[in-house]
Amino acid sequence: MAYKFGIFEFDSRGLPDQIFNNPTDKDKDKPKKEYVEAVQAELTNTFKIDPSDKATTAAVVGLLLIDEYFDKSAPSFNTAIRAARDELLRKVPKENSAPVIAQDIYKYLEEHVPKISGRATVFFQEFASVGRFAISRADELPFGNALFDRQIANGLDQYVAGGPTFDSLDLPALTGADGTDQEIVAENIKAVSMVYASYQLDVGMRMIDVVDRINEVFHNGQLPIGFDAAGKALDDYNWSAEDRMNASIRRTHYSRVLGSAGGDVSKDVLPNTQFESLFIRFLSSLAEYDRQQRVADLVANIRPQNLASEYVRKAGRDLAVNLSLYGWAATQFAARRLRGHIEVALGILNQPSVQSAYGATNLYQVIERVSSSEFNTTPNIVKYRTMAEAGKGLIDLIAKYHFVWNKSNGIPVFDEPETTGEIGGVDKTSFFTLTQQWLAVNGIKDAQVDQYSEPEISQYAPSIPSFGGFNGGSSPGTSPDQMERIKQMVTQGQMPSLDQLQGMFNGGGVKMGV
């Protein structure tokens, strides 16, 4: 019988097997039980939630699973629990009454979802998904309205049709009530965040190169590892190679999505050469805003805080639009494959037999030993680990608040003294903390922060990729769309190659010679 927590159970779709299924354990549901117990313990000890309040615990567990916080031992796990708890405290409109908190709605759902679905049990992910669906539409159909149960039914239908949110590629509505989500798609940004973290661990730290070399040495019979968990993991890794992206393909995705060097990108697309500049400008605007917040009394040469807040919004919008554009199509799938590859690599490096073979006590020492002996280089572990964790955390927060960056409603981006902003609590702190961590390990000085925090004119950025690649289709001649692409390249500091120019003019009677 599958593990249950009251009426709640896990939807196995999208759950990573290495965390939630332990094939060597007689109790197959032990990892799931421990996961729920870890969440419940944090809620009880930190937030004084009554252990008998299963609706609140189930809602938090579901939100964590939807947002892909699977590993209860990860440093960010408790922070994610806090964020989910904060989400349950948000005010939600109620019919002919004062607003209620989202937590009250989940308690209502605990009783009514089984009745509406006709099933005695409810998936954790389903519970959270339906709650988010109904709460996001409470402005149109408030809690307590006679038709509210119909909204729950719609949420259930959406979940059944699309599966868990983190495993679905369904796009949100083209426009929100205020038109804020026309250009920014949160799921696209989350995909890019995974590509970014993988890049730091793969290319910067050389984690995958190290595991590939360990695998090679193991299959040469040169490692003192026998028929144990480490040996089985390496054997599985070796014979599943065709299911993973090789180094060349990974570099191609990094170059296309992040604008990094070394990848063979198709001539039909423009690599994201703007990413690095936009990212550092966003971080610098956050750092500048945080610095001004810490000044007790504003003086003449310091910008007003509301102006600095809008600089953050503008930099956030430029970056979010860019990430959303490059997060379409294959990026969604590449992100999932990269995450799986990284998780398998971490699993191998964490094997005690592997660490013992290299005289190491943790996975980072293994990376250092192998890199030094095999590649004649020692990666900066602290730098790339911090960049992966802090960078991914920041980009995920940008995705979480995708509806903030395009707004112009006079509400500040962050909570300020005596003023409620769009972002507050733990997430506000996380924005500034992660920014300082990233800037610190990269040695970004105050003068550079000052320079990059100055706003720039936003460049043209489409919200969806163009069809037909750089060539723009098969129409003869040079179309306005093709000329626009040339302008984009020049604006971004790029020059079209000879092959690209020939492709644009071929068919229009114009031949270009060398």
C-alpha positions in Angstrom: 0.0 0.0 0.0 1.3 3.4 -0.9 2.3 5.8 1.8 -0.5 8.1 3.0 -0.7 11.1 5.2 -4.3 11.3 6.2 -6.2 11.5 2.9 -3.0 12.6 1.1 -0.5 10.6 -1.0 2.3 11.3 -3.5 1.7 11.5 -7.2 4.7 9.6 -8.5 4.8 11.5 -11.8 7.9 13.7 -11.9 9.4 12.5 -8.6 13.1 11.7 -8.9 13.7 8.0 -8.2 17.0 8.5 -6.4 15.3 10.6 -3.7 11.8 9.1 -3.3 12.5 5.4 -4.2 15.2 3.4 -2.4 15.5 0.0 -4.1 17.7 -1.4 -1.4 15.2 -0.6 1.4 12.5 -3.0 2.4 10.2 -0.1 3.2 9.8 1.4 -0.3 7.8 4.3 1.1 10.3 5.3 3.8 11.8 8.2 1.8 8.3 9.7 1.2 7.4 9.3 4.9 10.7 10.9 6.0 10.1 13.8 3.5 6.7 14.6 5.0 8.0 14.2 8.6 10.8 16.6 7.8 8.3 19.2 6.6 6.0 18.7 9.5 8.8 18.9 12.0 9.9 22.3 10.6 6.4 23.6 10.6 5.8 22.5 14.2 9.1 23.6 15.6 9.6 26.9 13.7 6.0 28.0 13.0 4.2 26.3 15.8 1.8 24.6 13.4 -0.3 21.9 15.2 0.8 18.5 14.0 -2.9 17.5 13.6 -3.3 20.3 11.0 -2.8 18.0 8.1 -4.2 20.4 5.5 -1.4 23.0 6.2 1.3 20.3 6.1 -0.1 18.8 3.0 -0.3 22.2 1.3 3.3 22.9 2.1 4.5 19.5 0.9 2.5 19.9 -2.3 3.9 23.4 -2.9 7.5 22.1 -2.4 7.0 19.2 -4.8 5.4 21.5 -7.5 8.4 23.9 -7.1 10.8 21.0 -7.3 12.3 21.1 -3.8 12.8 17.3 -3.6 15.9 16.9 -1.5 15.1 17.4 2.2 18.9 17.5 3.0 19.5 20.4 0.6 20.6 23.7 2.3 17.7 25.5 0.5 15.0 23.1 1.8 14.1 25.0 5.0 14.1 28.3 3.1 11.6 26.7 0.7 9.4 25.6 3.5 9.4 29.2 4.8 8.5 30.5 1.4 5.6 28.0 1.2 4.5 29.0 4.7 4.5 32.6 3.6 2.4 31.7 0.6 -0.2 30.3 2.9 -0.4 33.6 4.8 -1.3 35.7 1.8 -4.6 37.5 1.9 -7.3 36.1 -0.4 -10.6 37.9 -1.3 -13.7 36.5 0.3 -17.3 37.1 -0.8 -19.0 39.9 1.1 -16.4 39.8 3.9 -12.9 40.7 4.9 -10.1 38.7 3.1 -8.9 35.4 4.5 -5.5 33.8 4.4 -4.7 31.1 1.9 -4.3 28.6 4.7 -8.0 28.8 5.4 -8.8 28.0 1.8 -6.6 24.9 1.9 -8.5 23.7 5.0 -11.7 24.1 3.0 -10.2 22.2 0.1 -9.2 19.3 2.4 -12.9 18.6 2.9 -14.3 19.5 -0.5 -11.7 18.2 -3.0 -12.5 14.6 -2.3 -16.3 15.3 -2.6 -15.8 17.1 -5.9 -13.3 14.6 -7.4 -15.2 11.6 -6.2 -11.9 10.0 -4.8 -11.2 9.3 -1.2 -7.5 10.3 -1.5 -5.8 13.4 -2.9 -2.3 13.8 -4.3 -0.1 16.4 -2.4 0.8 18.0 -5.8 -2.9 18.0 -6.8 -3.9 19.7 -3.5 -1.4 22.5 -3.9 -2.1 22.9 -7.7 -5.8 23.2 -7.1 -5.2 25.7 -4.3 -3.0 27.9 -6.4 -5.4 27.7 -9.2 -8.4 28.8 -7.1 -6.4 31.4 -5.2 -5.0 33.0 -8.3 -8.5 33.6 -9.6 -10.0 34.7 -6.3 -10.3 38.3 -7.6 -12.8 37.1 -10.2 -14.5 34.4 -8.1 -13.9 35.1 -4.3 -13.7 32.4 -1.7 -17.2 31.8 -0.3 -18.9 32.5 -3.6 -21.7 30.1 -4.6 -19.6 29.1 -7.6 -16.3 28.6 -5.8 -16.6 24.8 -5.9 -16.9 25.1 -9.7 -13.5 26.8 -9.6 -12.1 23.9 -7.6 -13.5 21.5 -10.2 -11.8 23.5 -12.9 -8.5 23.3 -11.0 -8.9 19.5 -10.7 -9.6 19.3 -14.5 -6.5 21.3 -15.2 -4.3 19.1 -13.0 -5.6 15.9 -14.5 -5.1 17.3 -18.0 -1.6 18.7 -17.4 -0.1 16.5 -14.7 2.1 18.0 -12.0 2.9 21.7 -12.6 6.7 21.1 -12.7 6.3 18.4 -15.4 3.9 20.4 -17.6 4.8 22.6 -20.6 1.4 24.3 -20.8 1.7 28.0 -21.3 0.0 30.5 -19.1 -2.6 32.9 -20.5 -1.2 35.4 -23.0 -2.3 38.4 -21.0 -3.1 38.9 -17.3 -5.6 41.3 -15.9 -3.0 44.1 -16.2 -1.1 42.7 -19.2 1.9 41.8 -17.2 2.6 38.3 -18.5 2.7 39.0 -22.3 6.4 38.6 -22.6 7.6 36.7 -19.5 6.9 33.0 -19.1 7.9 31.7 -15.6 8.5 28.1 -16.7 10.9 29.3 -19.4 12.9 31.2 -16.8 13.1 28.2 -14.5 14.4 26.1 -17.3 17.2 28.6 -17.9 18.0 28.7 -14.2 18.8 24.9 -14.4 20.9 25.4 -17.5 22.8 28.2 -15.6 23.5 26.0 -12.5 24.5 23.1 -14.7 27.0 25.3 -16.6 28.7 26.4 -13.4 29.0 22.8 -12.2 29.8 21.3 -15.6 32.1 23.8 -17.2 33.3 25.8 -14.2 33.8 23.0 -11.6 34.2 20.2 -14.3 32.0 17.9 -12.2 30.8 15.8 -15.2 34.4 15.6 -16.7 35.6 14.3 -13.4 32.8 11.6 -13.2 33.5 10.7 -16.8 37.2 10.2 -16.0 36.3 8.2 -12.8 34.1 6.0 -15.0 36.9 5.5 -17.5 39.4 4.5 -14.8 36.8 2.2 -13.2 36.2 0.3 -16.4 39.9 0.1 -17.0 40.0 -1.9 -13.7 42.2 0.7 -12.0 39.9 1.7 -9.1 39.7 -0.4 -5.8 36.0 -0.6 -6.0 34.2 -3.9 -6.1 30.6 -5.1 -6.5 29.0 -2.5 -4.2 26.7 0.5 -4.6 29.5 2.6 -6.1 30.4 -0.1 -8.6 26.8 -0.5 -9.6 26.3 3.3 -10.0 29.4 3.5 -12.3 28.3 0.5 -14.3 24.8 2.1 -14.8 26.4 5.4 -15.7 28.6 3.8 -18.3 25.9 1.8 -20.1 23.3 4.6 -20.0 25.6 7.1 -21.8 23.5 7.2 -24.9 20.6 8.6 -22.9 22.7 11.6 -21.8 23.9 14.7 -23.7 27.5 14.5 -24.5 30.0 17.4 -23.8 29.6 18.9 -27.3 25.8 19.0 -27.1 25.9 20.4 -23.6 28.3 23.2 -24.7 25.9 24.0 -27.6 23.0 24.6 -25.2 25.2 26.6 -22.8 26.3 28.8 -25.7 22.9 29.3 -27.1 21.1 29.9 -23.8 23.8 31.7 -21.8 26.0 33.1 -24.5 29.1 31.2 -23.2 32.1 30.5 -25.4 33.0 27.0 -26.8 29.7 25.8 -28.2 28.9 25.0 -31.8 25.6 27.0 -32.2 23.5 26.7 -35.3 23.9 29.6 -37.7 20.1 29.9 -37.7 20.0 31.4 -34.2 21.6 34.2 -32.2 23.4 33.1 -29.1 22.3 34.9 -26.0 25.3 37.3 -25.8 23.2 39.7 -23.7 22.8 37.4 -20.8 26.0 38.2 -18.9 25.5 41.9 -19.1 21.8 41.8 -18.2 22.5 39.5 -15.3 25.2 41.6 -13.8 23.1 44.8 -14.2 20.2 43.2 -12.4 22.5 42.1 -9.5 24.1 45.5 -9.4 20.7 47.2 -9.2 19.8 44.9 -6.3 23.0 45.6 -4.5 22.6 49.4 -5.0 19.1 49.3 -3.7 20.1 47.1 -0.7 22.9 49.5 0.1 20.5 52.5 0.1 18.1 50.7 2.3 20.8 50.3 4.9 21.6 54.0 5.0 19.8 55.6 8.0 19.5 59.1 6.6 19.4 59.9 2.9 21.8 62.6 1.7 21.8 64.7 -1.4 24.0 62.4 -3.5 21.9 59.3 -2.9 19.0 58.5 -5.1 15.5 58.3 -3.6 14.6 54.8 -2.7 11.6 54.6 -4.8 13.7 55.5 -7.9 16.3 52.8 -7.0 13.4 50.4 -6.7 12.3 51.2 -10.2 15.8 50.7 -11.4 15.6 47.1 -10.0 12.3 46.6 -11.7 13.6 47.8 -15.1 16.8 45.6 -14.8 14.6 42.7 -13.7 12.3 43.2 -16.7 15.1 43.3 -19.2 16.6 40.1 -17.8 13.3 38.3 -17.3 12.3 38.9 -21.0 15.7 37.7 -22.2 15.5 34.5 -20.1 11.9 33.9 -21.1 12.9 34.2 -24.8 15.8 31.7 -24.6 13.8 29.3 -22.4 11.5 28.1 -25.1 11.5 24.8 -27.0 14.5 22.5 -26.4 15.7 24.5 -23.4 12.8 23.0 -21.4 14.0 19.4 -22.1 17.7 20.2 -22.0 17.2 21.6 -18.5 15.6 18.3 -17.3 18.3 16.2 -18.9 21.0 18.4 -17.4 19.5 18.2 -14.0 19.3 14.4 -14.2 22.9 14.2 -15.4 24.1 16.4 -12.5 22.1 14.4 -9.9 23.6 11.2 -11.2 27.1 12.7 -11.1 26.5 13.9 -7.5 25.3 10.4 -6.5 28.5 8.8 -7.8 30.8 11.4 -6.2 29.0 10.9 -2.9 29.6 7.2 -2.9 31.9 6.3 0.1 33.9 3.8 -2.0 34.6 6.5 -4.6 35.8 9.0 -2.0 37.9 6.4 -0.2 39.5 5.4 -3.5 40.8 8.9 -4.0 41.6 9.5 -0.3 38.8 12.1 0.0 36.2 12.8 2.7 33.7 14.6 0.5 32.7 15.0 -3.2 34.5 18.3 -3.6 37.8 16.8 -2.6 37.2 14.1 -5.2 36.7 16.8 -7.9 39.9 18.6 -6.7 42.0 15.4 -6.7 40.8 14.1 -10.1 41.0 17.6 -11.8 44.5 18.1 -10.4 45.9 14.7 -11.4 44.0 14.2 -14.7 43.4 17.7 -16.1 46.3 19.6 -14.5 44.0 22.2 -13.0 42.2 22.8 -9.7 38.8 24.4 -10.1 37.6 27.1 -7.7 35.1 24.9 -5.9 33.8 27.7 -3.6 33.3 30.1 -6.5 31.4 27.8 -8.9 29.4 26.1 -6.2 28.3 29.6 -4.9 27.6 30.8 -8.5 25.5 27.7 -9.2 23.4 27.9 -6.0 23.1 31.7 -5.8 22.6 32.2 -9.5 19.9 29.5 -9.8 18.2 30.8 -6.6 18.1 34.3 -8.1 16.8 33.3 -11.4 14.2 31.0 -9.8 13.0 34.1 -7.8 12.8 36.1 -10.9 10.5 33.4 -12.3 8.5 33.2 -9.1 7.8 36.9 -9.3 7.5 37.1 -13.1 4.3 39.2 -12.7 6.3 42.0 -10.9 8.8 43.1 -13.5 6.4 44.6 -16.1 4.1 46.4 -13.6 3.8 50.2 -13.4 1.2 50.5 -10.7 3.1 52.7 -8.3 3.7 49.8 -5.8 7.4 49.4 -5.0 9.1 46.2 -5.9 10.1 45.4 -2.3 8.5 46.0 1.1 9.8 49.3 2.5 9.3 51.0 5.9 5.5 51.8 6.2 5.0 50.7 2.5 4.0 47.2 1.3 5.7 46.2 -1.9 5.3 43.3 -4.3 8.1 41.2 -2.7 8.6 40.9 1.1 9.6 38.5 3.8 12.0 35.7 3.2 12.1 36.2 -0.6 13.1 39.8 -0.2 16.0 38.8 2.0 16.9 36.0 -0.3 17.2 38.4 -3.3 19.8 40.5 -1.4 21.6 37.6 0.3 22.1 35.6 -2.9 23.2 38.8 -4.8 25.9 39.5 -2.2 27.1 35.9 -2.3 27.4 36.0 -6.1 29.1 39.4 -6.2 31.5 38.4 -3.5 32.9 35.3 -5.1 33.3 37.1 -8.4 35.1 40.0 -6.8 32.7 42.7 -8.0 33.7 45.9 -6.4 31.5 48.9 -5.3 32.7 51.0 -8.3 31.6 48.3 -10.7 28.2 48.0 -8.9 27.8 51.8 -9.2 28.5 51.6 -12.9 26.3 48.6 -13.7 23.4 49.8 -11.6 22.9 52.8 -13.8 19.9 52.1 -16.1 20.3 51.7 -19.9 17.8 52.0 -22.7 16.0 48.7 -23.1 16.9 47.0 -26.4 14.4 45.4 -28.7 13.6 41.9 -27.4 11.0 39.6 -29.0 8.8 37.5 -26.7 8.9 34.4 -28.8 11.5 32.9 -31.2 11.2 33.8 -34.8 10.2 31.0 -37.3 12.6 30.0 -40.0 15.7 30.8 -38.0 18.0 33.6 -39.1 17.0 33.3 -42.7 13.4 34.2 -41.9 11.8 31.7 -44.3 12.0 31.0 -48.0 10.7 34.3 -49.3 13.0 35.8 -51.9 14.8 39.1 -51.3 15.6 40.8 -48.0 12.5 41.2 -45.9 12.0 43.8 -43.2 12.2 41.0 -40.7 15.6 40.0 -42.0 16.9 43.5 -41.8 15.6 43.7 -38.2 17.7 40.7 -37.3 20.8 42.5 -38.7 19.9 45.5 -36.5 19.6 43.2 -33.5 22.9 41.6 -34.1 24.7 44.9 -34.5 22.9 46.3 -31.4 24.2 43.3 -29.4 27.8 43.8 -30.6 27.7 40.9 -33.1 28.4 40.8 -36.8 26.6 38.4 -39.1 28.8 35.8 -40.7 29.3 35.5 -44.4 27.2 32.3 -44.5 24.4 34.1 -42.7 24.4 37.0 -45.1 24.5 34.7 -48.1 21.5 32.8 -46.6 19.6 36.0 -46.3 20.2 37.1 -49.9 20.0 33.8 -51.7 16.8 33.5 -53.7 16.6 37.3 -54.3 19.0 37.4 -57.2 21.9 38.7 -55.1 25.0 36.6 -55.0 27.8 37.4 -52.6 31.4 36.5 -53.4 34.4 36.3 -51.3 
